[in-house]
Amino acid sequence: MGFFNLFSKKEKKEVLDAGLEKTKTSVFGKIARAIAGKSKVDDEVLDNLEDVLLTSDVGVDTTVEIIHRIEQRVARDKYVGTDELNRILREEISDMLTATGTDGTEAEEVTLPDGETPYVIMVVGVNGVGKTTTIGKLAHRFKAMGKKVYLGAADTFRAAAVEQLCIWGERVGVPVVKQQMGSDPASVAYDTLSSARANGADVVIIDTAGRLHNKVNLMNELTKIKNVMKKVVPTAPHEVLLVLDGSTGQNAYEQARQFVKATEVTALAITKLDGTAKGGVVIGISHQLGVPVKYIGLGESVNDLQPFDRREFVDSLFSN
């Protein structure tokens, strides 16, 4: 497939390391200053580490939990050297991500429901986070797996959103179902699933409007879309994927919190991590909301949306 080939494992790691470089440099620099002149992890080092995590957009609740875990280890082991801090952080953060259900399962391992297709993904998120781009990259990934993919342009309030989705459809080579501007989004979703099912599609990805100014309206709209889709595929949607812009730090967490209240979010995609030092937000959002991160965006290339692997992420973040 030429340009559209998925990365090898080695290439994936290289993209991950490069994408997290700004966060890694920032975090390591802060940790180095936090432990300067210290050989042992003591209260002062822990206070400094707390500041490091907070200013790395890990979030208050998650930072408190990490510090608490390290305090327990220090109390248990009596002497913990500052040279061990990166290893301990790596272990504790990896364990925390495990607790949210993030286990490194890749999109290649998605199991389609027996006896009922297509597998339906409803994508939510505010405007500007990279939602439509993420959908296009997901479509490419599923198509590269040999799946027949349909896209639904249910963000009918923005001409640019529909146009961008159509461009991605052409680029990746998958059909896009759309209606006139201002059409009922639920109607677009219904048409998309009906067409996809009639044509034997394996996967359907539905784009939705990225508005968050009124939670009640948002909740009602997303609920309506879900209910209408169930008329075609009773178990749809199989996944509600929330897309967040990692470069916005704690604003991304606040958006996530609002969407989790508005609808049943089952997975997260966190984009634009390559251009920011705020990669720590991945840890905080997943831990605080209890929703697994499924994909991370690390660049502009069609291959730069990677399935999230907690071990690879944490290893990359804390590797020199």
N, C-alpha and C positions, 0 to 999 in steps of 0.2 A: 504493500500500500504506500510505498515511498515515504513522503513527508509525514504521513499519518501513522507510521509504525509506532507502536508503544515502546517505551524505553525498556532496556534490559535492566536487570537488578543493579548492575554496576552503575549504569547511567542514571537510574532512579536515585541512588545514593548520592551521586555527584550533584544532581539537581537539588536534592534535599539539603545537602551541606551548603551549597551556594545560596539557596533561598533563605536559609536561617542565619547567614553570615552576620547580618547587622544585629540581630537579636543576640547571637552568640558573643560577638565582640562587646556589646554593651553589658551583657550579664557578667562575662568573665572580668571585664574591667572593674565593674562594681564590686564583685566578690573579692578580687585582688585587693582593692582598697579596704574592704570590710575586715580582712584578716591580716592586714599589714602589721608586721611586728609581733604577731601572735603565733604561738605554736600549738596552743590548745583551744578547743571550742569551749568558750566560757560564756557568761551572761552578756558580756560586751559584744562578743562576736555574734551571738544570736540576735541581739538588738540591731546590730549593723546588717545582718543577713535579712532580718525582717524588712528593713528599709530597702534593701536591694530588690527583694521580691515585690514589694508594693510599687516601687518605681519601674518595675519591669512588666507592669499590668497583669500580674498574676491574680490580683484581687484580694480583698481583705480576708474573707472567710477562708479561702484556700491558703493564703499566707499563714494565718493563725494555725491552721491544721498542720502545715508543713513544719512550722517551728515547734509545735507541740510534739510531733513525732520525733524530731531531732533531739528535743529535750529528754524524751523518754530513753532514747538510745544513749545519750550522754550519761544519764543517771544510771543506766544499766551497765554500761561498759566502763564507767568511772573516768577513763581517759580517752578522749577522742581528739586526735590531732587535726589541725586545720588542713593538712595535706589530704585528709580523708573526706573533706567536706563535699567535693564534687561527686565522689562515688556515693556518699550517703544521700545527697540530693537526688541523684539519678535513680537510686533504688526506691526512695519514698515517693517521688513523683510518678514513677512507672507503676507502683502499687496503687496509687490514687486513681490513675487513669484506668487501671484494670477494674476498679470498683464501679466505674460508670458503665462498664460493658464494652469499652474499647479494647478489642483484642487483636487488631491488625488484620481482620478478615478483609480481603481485597474484593473489588467489584467482580473480578473474574470468578469468584466463588459464590456469587449471588444465585440462590436456588429459586427458580420460578415455581409458583404454586402448581402442584399436580392437578391436571384436569381443568385448570382455569387460567387462561391467558387473555390479555396481556398482563404483565407485571406493571403496575401503575405507580409512578412516582409523582407526587404533587410537590412543586418547588415554591417555597415562600421566602419572603425577605423584602426589606425596603429597597427603594430605587437607589441605584448607584453602587451596590455592593458587589456587582459582578454576577448577578443572578442568571441573566440570559447567556452570558459567556460560559458560566458553569454548566448550564443545560446543554449548550453546544458541545462542550468538551466531554460531558457524560455520554451524549449521543454517539460521539466518535468512539469512546471507549467500548460501549455496548456493541456498536457495529463491528469494531475490530474483534470482538468475541464471537462474531458470526450471528448476532441477533438482528432481527428486523425491528427497526425503531420508528415510532411516530412521535411527532412533537405537536403540542396543542398551544396555540397563542391565546391564552385566556386572560392576558393582561390587555384588555380591550380599551383601556382608557388612555394609553399612550401609543401614538403612531410609531414612535421610535422603537418601542419594545417589540411590536409586531414585526417591523421592518428588520430589526436586528436578528430576531429569531429566524426569519425567512432567509437571511444571509447565511446564518449558521447552518440551516437546513441544506442550502445549496452547497455550501462548502464541504459538509460532511457527507452529503448524499442521502439525506433522509427526508421524507415528506413532512410538511407543516400544514396543519389544519387551522384555518383562520376564518373570521367573519368580519363584517364591517366594524369600523370604529364605534365604540359605545355599545356594542352588542352585549347581551347578557353573558358574563364569563362562564356561568354554569352551562349555558347552551353550547359554547365552544367546547367545553370539556366533554359534554355528551356526544357531540358530533365526532370529536377526536377518537373517543373510545369505540364508538360504533363503527367508524371507518377502519380503525386499527384491528378490531375484532373480525370484521368482514374480510380483511385482507391478510389475516393470519400473522399479525404482528406479535412479537415477543415482549416488547417493552414500549410503554407510553410514558412520556415525560410532559407534564402540564405546567406551563408557566402561569403564575398568578400575579395580580396587581400588587405593587410594592408600597402600599399606603399603610401608615401606622398612626394617622392623626386621630382616628376614632376607633378605639378597640372594639366597641359594640358592633359597628358596621363591618369591621374586619372579620370578627368572629362569625357574624351572620353570613357574610359572603363566602368564607371558606367552608362553613358548614353546609351551605347550599350546594357548593361545587361538589363536596364529598357525597352528599345525598343523591345528587343527580348522577354521578359516576356509578354509584351502587346499582342504579337501574340497569346498567349495561354489564358491569362486572361487580357482583354482590360484595366481594371482599375488598374492593378498591376504596381508598388508595392503600397500597401495600406499604408505602413509605411516604412520610412527610419530611422533606429535606429543607432545613432552614439554612439559607446562605447568609454569611456574615463577613464584613470587611475587617480583617484582622488589624489593619493599619489604624483603625479608629479606637483601639484599646478598650477601655472600660465602656465606651459608648456601644460597642458591639455586644458587651454583656447585657447592657440595659435593653437593647433591641431584642436580644435572645429571650430575656425574661418576659418581655411584653408578648412576644409571639408564643411562648410556651403557655402563657395564660390564655391566649386567644384560640389556640388549636393544639391538637396532640402532635407535637413535634417528636419524630422518632430518631432523627439523625441530623448532624451538622456538617456543613461544608464551610471552611474558613479560608477566605481568599486573600490575595495581595500580601502574603507574608514575606515575599522577597524584597519588598520596598520599605520595610519597617523594622524598628528595633523592639516592637511590641509583641513579639511572638509568644511571650509568656501568657498572653490572653487565651491561648488554646487550652492551657492547663486549667486556668480559672473557670472558664465558661463550662467546660465539660464536667469539672468537679462540682461546681456550685449548682448546676441545673440537673445533674444526673443524666444528661443526654450524651450519647457517644459521638465523638467526632468521626465522621466517615471519610471525608476528603479534605485535603488542604491544597490551596492554590499557590504555586511558587513561581509564576512567570506568565508570559503572554502566549507561549507556544501551546498548541492544541494538546500536547502531551504533558503540560506542566500542572495539570490537575491530578494529584496523586492520591490513591487510597491511603488513608492515614494508618500508620503502623506505630503504636505507642512506643515500642522498644526502639525502633529506628529513629523516631522523633527525639526521644529523650537522649539516646546515645549521641545523636548528631548535635543536639543542643549543648551537651556537656563534654564534647570531645575537643581536645586542644587542636 
